[in-house]
Amino acid sequence: QVQLVESGGGLVQAGGSLRLSCAASRRTFSNYVMYAMGWFRQAPGKGRQFLATISGSGETYYPDSVKGRFTISRDNAKNTVDLQMNSLLPEDTAVYYCAAKRGYYSGSYYYLENDYDYWGQGTQVTVSS
């Protein structure tokens, strides 16, 4: 069981940057269990869109829509996962969610919503023109 809490959302001007953070309630990397972490977003009237994922050992994957603008990172000692977002656009406006997938291999990561076991409550990101 793990609880996730996102923070760092807010209002930013187009072209600006935000750094989101996700804090987990327990260790997300150990000798016994590893959590792949992901970031998704959901705009009004749309489903959740995959943004980034990182394995327990730090391998990352991004869709083309955000590659080069967004960067996911994790600190396994602090049990935190961040999403650095640069060159933000109005179409990036959405609620951003942190997610965790329990696994047993540090090199595994996931990019499908249904693969994830735990979700945070979300944090609003609004990008103005």
N, C-alpha and C positions, 0 to 999 in steps of 0.2 A: 504494500500500500504506500502510495506517495501522494502528497498534496502539492500542487503547483500554484504559485502566485506570481502573476506578471506585474511589472511596473515600468514606468518610463514613457507611457503614452502621453499625448497632448496635442496641442495645435502648433503647426509649423508651416512656414511659408514654402511654397514650391521652390525646389532647388536646395532646400535645407536638409538637415540631418537630425536623426533621433537614434538613441540607443535604448532598446528595450532590454529588460532583464527578467529572468525567470528564476525564482528561488524554490528549491525542492525541500520538502520536509524531512527527508532522509537522504542517506548516501545514494548517489546515482551511479557510482562505479566502485566495485570492490572485487575481491577474489571470488565471490560467490554469485553476484548478480550485477549486470550492467544494464543501464538504460540508454537506448538510443533516444535522442531528443529531437524535437522538430518544432518549427514555427509554421502556423497557418493563419490565414485571415479570412474574414467573412464580411462582405459588404451587404447592405440591405438588399433583400430579394435574391441573393446569390448563395450558393453553397460555399463551403470552406475550401479555400484555395491553398495548395501547398506552396510554401515559400523556401524552406531550407531544412536540412536535417544534418545531424552530426552524430557519429557513432561514439561509443564509449571511449575509444582510443583516438578520436579526433578527425576521422575521415568525414568529409563534407560533400553535399550534393545540393544543387540548386536548379530550378527550372530556368529556361532561357529568359523568361520575363523579368527576372530579378538578378540574374547573374551579372556580376560586375558592379552592382549597386548595393546589394545586401550581403552581409557577412555574418555567419553564425560562428559562435565560439563557446567553449565551455571551460569551467574551472572545476575539476573533479574534487579538489580539496575543499572548495566552498559550496559545492552542490548547486552551482548556478550555471545558467545558460543565457547568453546574450545574443541579441540580433542588432547589429549595426546597420542602419539604413541611411544611405546617402542619395543625393540627387532625387529627392522625393518629388512625386507628381501628384496632382489632385486625385487621379485614379488609384492612388495608394491608400486613400481614405477607407478605413475599415476597422473592425474590431480584430485585434491581433491576439492569437492564442498560442500558448506554449503547450506542448504535449510530450508525453514520455511513453516509451515502449520497453517493457521489461524483456530482457533476454539474457543469454548466457555466453555470448561471444562478443568481445569488445569491438570487433571490426564490422559488425552488422549495423545497417541503418535502413530507414524506411521512409517512403514518400507517399504512402496511401493513408488517407484519413482513418480507415477502418483498422489499420494495423496498430494504432496507438491505444494504450490501455488507460491513460490518465490525461486529464485536461485541466488547464487553469481556467479562471473565470473570465479572462480576456481583459485587454486594455485598449481604449479607444485611441486611434491615431487619425487626426484630421489634417489634411494638407490643403492650404488655401492657395488660390491662384495669385 
